[in-house]
Amino acid sequence: MNRVIGHLDLDYFYAQVEEVGKPSLKDSPVLVCVFSGRNEDSGVVSTANYKAREYGVRSGMPISQAKKKLLGREAIFIPMDHHKYEIISERIMKQVRQDVDLFEQTGIDEAFFDITKSSEHDYDRAKSIASAMKARIFSSETLTCSVGIGPNKIVAKIASDFSKPDGLTIVTPTNSKRFLASLEVERLYGVGPKTSEILRRAGINTLGELGASSPEDLAEHFSRKLAVYLHDAANGENDEMVVPNSDITQLSRIVTLKRDTREMDEILRQLSPLVQDLQSRLISKNLLFKSITAIGILTDLSIKTKNRKIESPTNDQMTLDVQVRALFQELVSSVDLDLRRAGVRVADLINSADQTSLTQYLQ
């Protein structure tokens, strides 16, 4: 079937929100950061605007390193205000959801959508829908976004990243393979540094070269499942559906610890206000969670997580506290390094109004 799938990406979202709030920032390098509180240079860059990126600043870079790259520039370093960004994201995503056939939010600043029916399988009509979507977002929030349209999720996501910021890239089924061919292998969703290194050692540098490799040859380096995925995706083939989700897919909070540590009491003490805030947010939005994840960012900046499913959906504070303690005990015991940052994410959210109470069967 000739599907029409889109991917929406809000351009340098956190930093752009700050620019909108204070337009005088637009001509300066702007960095939204997570400060640890240890000293003024301690922490990491979460998002940088394009002016800052011109000097080599990237997300995840230590603030101290970013300051060295921007030495002599009038750079603006802003503490992250996650609550503000969530509110704006929720408004945008609610608006987009109403304009498409199927909607799947995958992060605070991105989402997939299916407009096969509303576009009547026509990519010119799809372009008009996407253009109108971009215009409405800019009109309501003064924010630009980049949109990619393609025959599947893989192509749509690569297309949304092809011409940023404020881009709109349309890739039809007949030209998707040609569109992908010259791109570096790192542009393919799921190809990280390790996979990229293996591919390049095998002489595979572009998606065209990857698509021309047989799954059997690729299986010499990867699992059979990954080999087939890499081959098919590089040729623009993917049948993953857009799966509708709730207005909010997950909630999370993270804190940079006052010092690197493995001590459970210290980690939990600093996490406690964040966990309480999560529970308050769940209650205010009438949400229950079905899974919970402990997140640890180690001193080498690697990320370690532990998660589990909850037998019965809940937003109970005691359940949260018990699960957070148990998961962090597992996490800390599984690593040798200290934690630099710690966080909690609740996901698989459902509206409490949709959850049938078991008490009705006991009456």
Order of alpha helices (4+ residues) and beta strands (2+ residues): beta-alpha-beta-beta-alpha-alpha-beta-alpha-beta-beta-alpha-beta-alpha-beta-alpha-alpha-alpha-alpha-alpha-beta-alpha-beta-beta-alpha-beta-beta
